[in-house]
Structures are given as structure tokens and as C-alpha cells.
Amino acid sequence: MDDKLNNVKEILRKYDQLHLISFYAELTEAQKSYLLNQLLNIDFEQILNLYEKSKLEVLASTEEIEPLDYSIKSDFSNSKVKQLEGIGWKAIKAGKVGIITLAGGQGSRLGFPGPKGTLYLETTPKKSLFEILCDYIKGYSAKFKINLPWYIMTSSDNYFDTISFFEKNNFFGYDRNSIVFFNQENMPIIDTNGKLVLSETYKINLASNGNGNVFSALQKANLVRDMENKKLQWLFIGGIDNVLLDPLDPVFIGYTINSKYEVGSKCLFKQSPEDLSWIFAKKMKKPAIVDCENFTEQLSKITNSNGKFLYRETNMLAHLFSLKAIKKMSNISLPYHRAFRKNAFVNEEGMKQVPDSPNVYKFEQFVFDAFSYFDNIALLRVNPEEEFAPIKDFNSNFNPEVAAEKYERIVMRK
């Protein structure tokens, strides 16, 4: 233990982080061991470099941006819809499509003590977000008499709770051997002075490193090989909180396959030119989702000769990747983005303190940063009234009450 402690002290001195062992003498032997092992597994060089680089904000310029072509789902003729559905049905029926669900979040913003996917909506009967998604998958499985592979990415905070929830609910009547849980990775959070933060006197405060970690996490869990063994060709990647998101929409699958591109994405029309949501565009000749805060109104007004807006498509976290694309991205480290968050911490007296405002930075990878590694993507605008009812919090239009009403009206009455 002494050698390990000396090793840790040397590392902490090098990176000016000795405050992390301020309470070491007060810890139990088990807590000391936990803290030392955690510290020895942190890449201080990486997190501090990310912190320093994040101070140098680089905004996109209009010279870098070009339109990214898209189609509008509601503009398709009946014959076009049938054609694309046929392509999608064929891929699903042949067992070539799997589902990846991003479910690492907790329901903290909803005042809910547990994984977000375990939140129940006030529908009749009540259904959890996991059950709602499972119902979509079971419908296709029953239709084609196959078990579709379902990969669920959790976080270290909710991994065991998520599995326990599925077990208690008998996997919602779905084949449990077709459901695989895997964990995304964590990154230390850091305060505005460049110091790592304690969540307990013996524990470093870590946060999940974003949905873009899905590719690396799949590789580390040996699930890319599992997908190959199952002869999958396409994987749908979506979040857990959008109750109208059909993970196996045959039109979208058919549209992406028909495009001959390796990646497809659904998007929404940005109604207000002042909306600061990131937009789909080509950046440096590659597909991307771009933060254009410094010129959003300027871009939002641009149309082509047919009056079609060129820069009004926003992300809804609904993507389709070929297995070839998944394999490619599993060996690439995506960039990190800095987010300013409010997070409890252990203060200098060793007491847990809850701040009134954002106090720490966390670093996240985003799935959409994978787009720039491809020449183009298939982009399809959909109707939010039919396909977008996420649950974010109680203080916006994206709340559980609205989601439950939409789900009952649009899905349960079909």
C-alpha cells in the first residue's frame, strides 16, 4: 500500500492534483485501496489537455459550411414509400438489422431516482420507456418470426439497476438471449480551476463520456464481433427517451440502403431562425452537425431556387450505421466537447456540497462526429408530430405528460 501511495503522490504532484488525497488518513483500508486504484487508472494527461484545449473556442465560419442534401419523408409518393418499405422489410426479415439503444442516463432532471429507461409514463396501462421501445421490437420480431438483436448501452451508474429492471419485468416478454447490455466509459469531471473533483472523500467524480463512446464501447465489449457472427449489416442507434421513435422504421432503413451510403440520419425542421440548435451541413466538404451560433440567423434564411431551406435540419438522435461503418468507427477516437454542468462535490472540509449553479466541466463524445469520416450520409426529414416526443424535463414542451399523450394518440391507437 505504501509503494502504491507513493506512486500516486508522485503522479498527483506532477499534475498539481494533491487535493485528491486530502482525506486519505481518515479513510478505511478498503476506501484507501479504492481511491488509489482509481487514481492510478486516470489518464491525467488526457483530461488536463482536454481542459486546456477547450479554452480555445473554435467557432465554425460560413466559409467552411455547405448545404447537406436531404429528403422530406412526407413528400414521398405512395409508390416511393412502398418501394422503400419493401427494401427495409427485406433487410429486417433477413435478420440484417439490429438495434443499439443509448440508455446511460439517469432520471435526475425528472426527479426520478433511477435509470431514465425505467421511468413509467402515465399511459393506460402504464409503461416504462424500456417497455415502450421493446414493444416496437417485439412487433417486428413477431411479424417476421425472428429475434432481432438489441444492444443496450448503459453507464456505470445504472448498469446493474437496468439489468435488474429487465429481470424483474421478465425482459418484457422478449427473448432475453437477444438482449445484450454493455457499458460506456467514464471521464473525470474537472472544475473551473483545472482541478479534478471528489464525489466522496475516497472517490473521484466521474461522468459518462457521451453517446459517441458507443463505437469504442462496443469494440471493448467484443460486440462488433458478435454483430459479425450474427451476420448483421445495419445497426440503428437511438436514444431511450423518444417514445415515438420506431427503431425499425422500414422507410428510413430502405431510404438509407437505397442511397448506397454507409450512414443515415433522421432530422427535424428548425422552425425558428433564432433557434440555436446545431444544424446538419457539410463542413470542410464532409457531413456534420454544426454549431453555428455566431451566424445561425444568416444561414437559416438561405434557400435554393425551389425555396427549399438549406440549413434548417436539426438532430433528433436517430441514426442508421452499416456494420462496416461501425467497425471503422470502433477504431477511431472521436473529439471531445466540453459541457458546463452543476455537480455536487466534496469541499475542503470533506463535506458534500451541492452548488446553486454550474461549477464543473464534463467532456463528451457525440455520435454525430462520426459523420465526418464519411463522404456523405442519407438525411431524411420527418414530422415531429409523428416521430418526436422525447422526455427531457418537466419545464419544457418535452415532458412526460406530453410524451404520454402523444404516445397514446399516435402509437397505442394504431
N, C-alpha and C positions, 0 to 999 in steps of 0.2 A: 504493500500500500504506500509506503514512504517513497519508493522509487517512482511509483505512478504519480504521486502528488508532486514530487519534484519536477517530473516531466511536464505536468500540467502547468505548474508555476512558470516554467521556462517559456512555454507557449503563450501564456497569458501576458507575461511581461513583454514579450515581443510585439504583441498586438494591442497592448495597453487595455487589457480586459481583466485585471486582477480583482475587480469588484465582484466578479462572479463566484469567488470563493471566500467572500467576506464572512460568511456564516458557517464556514466549514467546521470549525471547532465545536459548534453546537449540534452538529448532525449526528444521527445514529450511524453505526458502521455500515448498515445497508444503504442509507442515504448517501454517505460519503462515496461508497462504491458506485452508486448510480450516477452521481454528479461527475465523478472523474471519468467514467466510461463515456458519458455523454459529451463531455468536453473534448476528449481525445478523438471523437468521431465527427467533430465540427470542422468544416473547411473554413477557417477564419480568413484565409487569403481571398477566397471566393466572395464571401459575404461582404467583407470590407471593400473589396474592389467594386462590387455592385453598388455599394453605398456611395462611393466617391464618384463613380461614373454617372450615377443617377442625378447628381447635382448639375451635370452639364446637359440641360434640357435641349433636345434637338427637335425642333418643330418641322414638319413637312412643309415644303414650298409648292406653290402652284406649278412651278416648272417640272417637278417630279411626277405630277399627277396626270393620268389619262383616264378616260372612261373605261369601265369594265362592262362588257356586253352582258345583257340579261334577258330573260323571257318572263312574261307575266302569265301565270297559270290560268287565270280567268279568261285570257284571250285565246286559249286553245279551243279549236273547234271540237265537236263531239268525236269526229273521226280521229283527230290528233290525240285526244285523251284516250280513246280506245287503243290506239297504236302504242302509246307509251305505257298504258296499263298492261298491255299484253307482254311487253318486254320485261316490265317489273315483275308480273306474276310468274313469268317463266323462270326468272332468276331465283325468286323466293321458293317456288315449288321444287326447283332442282337442288335446294339446300345450299345455295351460293351466298346467302346473305345472313349476317349476324348482327347483333345489337350490342353497342357499348353505351352504358349509362354512366354519366358523371354524377356521383352521389356522395361526394366527400363533405358536403356542407352540413352544418348543424342548424337547427331552427331558432337560433338565438335572437335574430331580429324579429321573430314572430313571438318571442317569449315562450318558446317551446323547448323543453329540456330533452333533446334527443336528436337523432339524425333527421334531416329535413324530410327524407323519404317516408318516415314513419308518421308524419303528420296526417291526421284524418280530416277529410273535408266533410262539411255538413250536408252531404247528399243523402238521398234515400235509396238504398241503405248507405250508411257511412262507409267511405272507402279511404284508405291511405293512398298517398301518392305512389308508393310501390305497387299496390294492388291495381291502381288505375293503369299504370304502364304495363303491368303483367297481363291485364285483360286484353290490351291491344295484341300482345304477342301470342296469347292463347288463342285468340280469334284466328290468326293466320295459321297457327300450328294445327288447329282443328280443321280448318278449310283444306289444307294440303296434306294432313295426316303426317306431319314431320315435327320434330322437336328442334326449334330454332335456337342456336347458341346465344346465350345472354351473358355478357361480361359486365360486371358492376364495379366501378372504381370507387372505393371508399377512402377515408382518411384514417390515420392512426387514432384519431379521436372517436371515430364512430364505427370502426371495422367490426368489433365484436358485438356491439349493440345492433348493427344492421343484420348480421348473421343470425343473432338470437331472435330478432323480429321475424325474419323469414321462417325460422324453425317453429316459432310459436304459432305462426299462421299457416303451417304445413305448405310453405312455398306457394301459397295461393292456388293450390291445385295444379301447379305446373311441374314438369319433370325436374326434380332437384338436381339431377346429374347434368342438366343443360344450363345450369346457372353457376357462374364462377365469380367469386369475389377476389378483388386484388386491391392493394394499397397504393395510393400515390405517395410521393416523398414529401419531406418537410424541409423548411428552411428556417433558420433563426430569424426572429424579428429584431429590429435594431432601433434605438431611439434617435432623436434629432441631434445628439452629440456623438453619434457613431459608436454607441455602447450597446452590446447585447443585453438582453433583459431576462431577469429571473421571473418565472411564474410561481415558483415556490423557492424556499431557501436552498433546496437541493436540486432544482430542476430549471433548465434553460427554457425560455418561452419560444416554442416553435410554432410555425403555421404551415399549412399545406401550401405547396408551391405552384398552385394554379392548374387549370384544366389542361394546359398544354403539356403537362407532365405525363399525360396519358400514354404517349408513344413509348417513352422510356420505361414507364411503369409496366406496360405490357411486356416489353422485352425482358425486364428483370424478373418478372413472374413466369417467364418461359411460355407466355400465352401467344406470342406470334407464331411459334412452332405449333402450338395447339390449333391455331386457326388454319395453318397449312395442312395439318393432319386431317382436319375436318373438311378440307377442300373448299373453304370459303373463298370468295372472290371480292366481296363487298362488305364493309362494316359501317353501319350507321352510328354516328356519335351524336348524342343529345343529352341535355340536362334532365334532372329528375323533376323539376318544378313546373314544367309547362304541361298542364293536364290535357291540352288539345293537340299535343304533338304525337302524331302517329309515326312510330319509328320505322314502319314498313310501308310507307305510302308508295304504292306501286307506280304512280305517275312520276313522282320525284326520282325513284330508282330507275325507271325506264328513261326518263329525261337525261339523267347523268350517264347511264350506259350508252344511250344513243349519241351523246355528244362526243364520245371517244376520249373524254378527258379522264384523268385519274381521280379527280376530286369534284364533288358537287356540294352546293350550299343553298339553303333556303334563305330568303331575305324578306324584309318588310319595307314598305314605302315610308319614308320620313315625311310626316305631314307638315311640319313647321320648318321653314328655312332657318329659324333661330335655334332649333334643336341641336345640341352639341354632340349627339350620338356619333360614334365613329361610322364611317361610310365605306362601302365596297368601292374600290377603284384599282387601277393599275398604278403602282409606284415603282419607278425605275424599271418600267416595262414588265413588271411581274404582278400577278394578282395579290391583293392585300386588303386589309381593313385598316383605314387610315384615320388618325386623329387630326382633324382639320379645323380645330377650334379657332385658329387665327384667321381663317378665311371661309368659314362654313356658309355664311350668307351668300358670299360671292359664288361659290360652287353650286349652291342649292338652286340658283336661278337658271343655270345653264341647261338648255335643251338642244336636241338635234333638229334637223329640218322638219321632222314629223311631230315636233312638240313633245318628244319623249325626254323626260328628265334624265340627265346623265350621272348625277351624283346625289341620289336621294335614297339609295338602298342601304338598309342597316341590318346588323347581325341579329339573329334570333337563336343562335346556338343549335343549329340543325344541319349536320354535315354528313356527307357520304364519302368515304375513302375506299379506294381499291386496296386489296391486301398488299399489292405491290407498293402502293403509296405508304401504307402503314409500316411496312418493312423498311422502306427508305428513311422515314422519319424516326424510326426507333433507334437509328444510329446517328442522329443529328441533335445537337443541343440547341434548343430554341432560346432566343433572347429573353431576358427578364424585364418586367415592367414594375415600377415602384408604385405602391399604393399607400396613402396616409390613412391610418386607422386608429381607432380608440381601443386600447387593450389594457386590462388590469396588469399590474406588475408589483414586485416586491420592492419596497422603498429602502432607504438607507438604514432604517430602524428594524428591518426584517418583517415589516407588516405589509399585508396585501392592500394595495391601493387601487381604487377604481377612478380613473380620470374623468373629467367633465367634457373633454374634447379630445380629438385625435392627438396621439402622443408618440406613435411608433410607425415605422415603415415596415411593410412586408413586401416581398418580391415574388412575383408570379409570372408563370409562363402561360401563354394563351394558345389555344388550338389553332386559331386563325393565322398565327405567324407561320404555320406550315405552308400556307398558300404560296408564299414567295419562292418556294423550292420547286414550283411547277410553272410551266409556261402559261397555263390558263386553267380556269375552273368553270364548271357549269353552274350558272347562277339563276335561280328561279324565285321570282317574287310571288308570295302567297298572300291570301286575305287574312288579316289578323283576327277578324271576327270568327273565322272558321278554324284557325290553326294556332292562335297565340293567346294563351291565358296563363302566364307564369305567376307564381306566388313569390313575392319579394318581401313585403312587409304589410302592416295594417294601415299605413298612412299614404298610400298611393292607389292608383287605379288597379294595380296588380296585387290584389289582396285575396285572402281565402274565400271571402264571400262572393266576389265577382267570379273567381275561378269555378266555384261550386255551381253558380247559376249557369255559367256558360257550358260547363261540362254536362249538367243535367239536360239543358236545352238542346245541345248540339250532338252529344255522343249517346247519352242514355236513351234518348227518344228515337234513335235510328231503328 
